[in-house]
Amino acid sequence: ATDADVAVAEKLSVPAAIAQARAQWAQYPIPFGHITVADPAIQAMVDAAIRTLYQARENINGQSQFNASFTLYRGLWAADAVYFTELAAMLGDSASGRQTLEALFSHQNASGVIDELHPQQIYRATAEVLWAVERDAQITGNWDYARARWPQILRGVEGIRALRNRTLAQPDAPYAGLFPPGFSDGGIMDIGAEYSSVYCTITGLNATVRAARALGYEADARMIEALSQEFLTSFNHHRLRDQRRDAHGNLYLPVRVGFKGADPIPQLTQWAIFDAHLNGEGWISSQHELFTGTLALLASVEKQGLPVSLGWLSGGNWAGMGMFIARQHLVLGHDAKTADMLYAAANHASPRGTWVEEQSLIGDPLKLAGDQPHCFASAMFAHLTGAMLAYDREN
């Protein structure tokens, strides 16, 4: 805004400022009207969720992008952004989603790795973006963007391979054949080897195999498929060493590779296995022992309708991830459970239909809790509601 804009704004009364803001947003092409439900309260929250995502979009260095928030985490986070691009495509606005994918590709470094949060080393981002490109093509039926970005996609595959090769030079390391130590995020502060990047990478590589075959690049498909299989072989070797059972006997895999000792919060950052279940086209099936065990683990720690202590806030509610878990129940045909979790998430929203990233339970003392609004939660609310309609109609 210019100084003149600021001067004009300062002279507005509060009602006039609200009216001006409403008029401005009414002119913005937000893709409302694609998800319509009978409950007016849920409808209002769906619309608020979509509006929040578009209000958080911004132009950075010439690139338009969906941001993780417009407060604390204002910026581009691949782990959140790929779900925003997916939702945008579902709402008929693939153009905005692809602009965000372009922004992510602009952070691809010389080795091929997408490194949008440098200097933090989060190794799953590259594969997440590769998955998002193929997912956009699936939804839209248009493979032009995937074809245009194929050189960058192959560079990303080679960047992933190079990271794995670094671990093969240390055959006795507990992460040999996976990824070097990096930053996990989501509740784990220390730098170490972790499994979330492995889940996402196998899923992303498999998506890229599908894309290669859709585009007629069979030699590339075979090369990428072989790399995915190598990751899977190493994953299965290491997870048999590291998996364990919680106090209720539920099998799960701690996110830290080679983790030893007591695990007081077994549900900590347990989300990537569910990403693999939803998006991995079967490599983690609904019958996989780790999936069934981890889902039971999360059910055992539910409070006020959603699992607690998944992330940074011990005893807290991460509503966005709770709705992501609800999508697992939707796929499994647990209709009543899915609906209960959707309403539980709605009951933990602000009066304006937004969420704090992680928050204290209702009635508990307030704790410092992260970002507001948390755009991932907004995306999950709109996506889950739309997915429930799709499953209801079976088409």
N, C-alpha and C positions, 0 to 999 in steps of 0.2 A: 504494500500500500504506500502511496505517496503521502507527503506531509499534508497535502490538501485533503486527501481521503480521511486521514486521522482527524483533522480539524473538524470536518463535517460530522464524523462519527461521534466525536466528543460532545457535540451539541444536541444529539438525539436523546429523547427520553427513552426509558426502558421499553415501554409499549411500542414506540416507533421503531426502535432498533429490532425488536422481535418481529414486527410486521415486515420490516425490510429484509431480514434474514429469511423469513418464510417465503417472501416473494422471489428472492434470489434462488433459493433451492427448488422452488416450484418450476423454474425454467431449466433446471439441470436435468439431463436425460438419464435419470436413475431408472434401472429396469424393474420397476414395480409391475405388479399384475400377473406375474408368471406363476406365483404360488398363492393359491386362494383356498382358505379353510373356513369352516363354519363358525369356529369359536372366535368372536371379535377380539378378545384379549390376545389370543395367540396370533391372529392376523396383524394386530397392531405391533406386536413384538417382531414378527417376520419383517414387516416394513421398516421398523426401527433398525433392525439388524442390517438390512441392505443399505439403508441410508447411511448408517455409521461407516460401513466399508467404503462407500463412495466419498463421504466427507473426509476420510483419512487419506484419499489419493492425493498425490502431489507430484509436481515436476521437479526433478533433481538432476542437475547437469544435463538438461535436455531430454531426460527420460521420464515418462509418466509411469507411476508405479503405485500399487496398493501397498500401504504401509501397515506395520503391525499395530500402530496406534497413532494418535497425534499428541501424546504427552510423553511419558518416560521413554518408551521404546519406539519413538517416532523414527521410522526408517524401514529399510528393506531387510527382512529376515526370510530366507528361503523356506524354512520349515513351516512358516505360516503362509507365505505368499503363494505356494503351490496350491493350497486349498482355496485361496481367493481366486486364483486363475481358473480353477475347476468350477467354482460356483459361478463366476462370471460367464463362462461358456454355457453352463446349464441355464442361465438367465437370458441367453441370446446375445450376450455382449462379449463374444470371444475377442473382439478388437482390444478392449481394455485389458483382458487377461494377457494377450500376446504382447502388449506394451510392457507389462510387468515382466514377462519372460525375457524381453529384450533388455530390460534393465538388469536382470540377473546375468544374462550372458555378457553384459558389459563388464562384469567383475571376473570374467574368466582369465586366469593368469597364464603365464607362458607355458606352464606344465599341463594346462588343460583343466585345472581344478577351478571350480567356481568358488570364489573366496570373498563373499560379500561382507563378511564380518571381521576381516583382517584387523588386528593380528590374532584374534581367536581362531584356532584351528578346529573347525567343525566339519568333519569329513563326509557327512551325509548329504551336504547341500548339492553337490554335483549330480548325484543320482536322483535326488528329489526333482531337480529341474528336468532331467531327462525323462523321468516319469510324467511330469506335467505336460511336456510337449506331446507325448503320445496320448495322454488323456484328453487333451484339447482336440486332437484329431479324431479320437473315438467319439467324442460328444458331437462335434460339428460335422463329421464326415468329410472334412476338408484336410488333405494331407500336404497342402502347399507349404505351410509354415514349417512342418517337419522336414520337408525336402530342402527348403531354402537354408535351414539351419543344420543340415546334415554334417558339413565339415566341422562345425563347433561341437556337435554331438559326438563325433568320433574323437575329437580332441579331449572331450570330457571322459570318454571311455579310457583313453590312454592315460589321462591323469589319474584315474582310479587304479589302473593297472600299476602305474609307477608307485603309488602309495603302498599297494600290496607288496610289490617287489622289495620295498625297503624292509618289510617285516620278514621276508624270506631269507634275507641276509643274516637274520638272527633266529636260526631254527630252534633254539632252546627257549626263546621268549614265549610267554603264555599267550601272546597274540600273533604268533607266526602264522602267516597266511591270511590275516585279517587286515587291520589298520594299525598304524603306529599310535602311540598315546596322543590324545587330543582332548578337546573340551566337549563334554556331553551336554551341558546345560539342563534346564528343566528340573533342577533340584540337586545336581551334583556339581560342586564347585571345583574339585581337584582335577588336575590334568592326568589322564590315564586312558588306557585302551578301553573301549566300551562297545556294546553290542548294538546300540541303536543305529549306528552307521552301517553295520553289517546287514541288519534287516532291510534298511532303506536301499542299500546298494544292490542287493540281490533283486529286490522288487524293481528298482530303476533299470537295471541291466536287462531283466526279462521284458520290461516294457519296450526297451530299445530294440530287442530282438524282434518283437512284434512289429514295431515301426519299420525296421529294416525289411522285413518280409512284405509288409504292405506296400513299400516303395520299390520292391523288386531288387533289393541289395542282398542277395542270398549269401555271398561270401562274407559280407560284414555281419550278417545274422549269425553265421556259424562261428565266427571269431568271437563275437560278444557272448554268445551262448556258452562257449567253452570257458570264458572268464567267469561267467555267472556260476557255472558248475564248480569251478575251482573254489570260489568263495563258499559255496554251499558245502562242499566237502570239508573245508577247514572249519566252517561254522559247526557242522555236526560233530566233528572231532572234539572241538573245544567245549561245546555246550554239554556234552556228556560228562565232561570233567567238572563243569561249573554249576550245573543245575542242582537244585535242592528243593526241599519241601518246607512250607511255612508251618506255623504251629497247628494248623488244621489239617495238615497232610497234603496241601495243594502243591503240585509241582510247578516251579517257576525258575526262571533264569535271571539271576542278578544282572543288572545292566553293566556293572564293572566286570571286565574280563579278568579271570583269575582271582576273583574276590574270595577272601578267606575270613574266617571268624564269624561272630554273631552278626545277624542282619536284623536290627530292630525295626526297620521299615521296609519290608520286602516289596511293597507296592511302589516304591520310589521310582519315578520316571518310567513306569511300565506302560508305555504307549506304543513303541515301535513295532512290537509283535502284532498289535492290532492293525497298524498301518499295513503290515505285510499280509494279514488275513484279508483285509478289505481290498487291497490293490495289487496283491502279488499273484493273482491268477492261479492260486492253488498251491504255491510252494509251502505256505502255512495254511493247511486246510482247517475246516471247522472241527475235524476229528483229531488234529495234531495234539499230542499230549501236552505240549507247552501252552498251546492256545487254551485248551479246556481248563488246565490247571491255573493259568494266570487269570482267566475270566472268573473262576471260582474264588481266587484270592481277592480280586477286587470287589466281588459281591460280599465277601466277608468283612470288608472295612467300610461299607456304606453307612453314611449318617445323613439324615434329612434327604434321602433319596439318591445321593451321589457318593462315589468313593472319596475318601479323604486321604490326605498326606501323599498325594501323587507327586508333588513338586516341592517348591521351596518352603511353603508354609506348613509346618508340622501341625496336623489336626485340622488343616484348612481344606476348603472346597475349591477345586479348580474346575469351574463349571464347563468351560470349553472342552476340556478333556473328558469330563463326565458325559457330555453329549457325543463325543467321539466313541466312547465305550457303548453308549446307547445304540449306535449304528451296528455294533456287533450283534446286539440282541435282535435288531430288526432283521438282519441277514439270517439269523437262526430261527426266525418265526416267532419270537417272543414278543407278540404285539402289545400285550398289556404292560409288560415291563418297559418296553420302549416308550410308550405313552407316559408312564409314570415318571420316567427319567426326564422326558421333555418338560413336563410340568414342574418337576423339581428344579430343573435349571431355570425355568421362567420365574419360579418363586424366589430365586436368589439374585434376580436382576435388579438394577436400579429402577426408579420410577420412570425413567426415560428409555428403558429397554436396552441398557448396556450392562456390561459386567466388569467388575474388577478382575484382574487376571487370576489371583487367588485371594480368597477372603475367609474371614472367620465364619464359623457356623452361626446361624441365627441364635441369639441369646448368649453367645460366648463373648468374652472381652475382645475388643478390637485389636488387631495386630497390623503392623506394616505389611502390605500385601502385594505390592507390585503395581502394574499398570492399570489405567482406567482412561478410556474404554479399551478393553482387550478385544481387538478385532477378530482374533481367532474364534472366540466364543460367539461373536455375532455371525461369523461364517458358518459355524457348526449349527447354530439354531436354525438359520435359513435352510441349510443343506439337509439337516435331519428332518425338518418338517416336509420339505419337498420330496425327500426319499420315502417318507412314510406314505405320502400320496401315491407315489409311483408303485410301491409295493402293494398298496391297497387295490390299485387298478390292474396290477399284473401286466402292464404294458409300457 
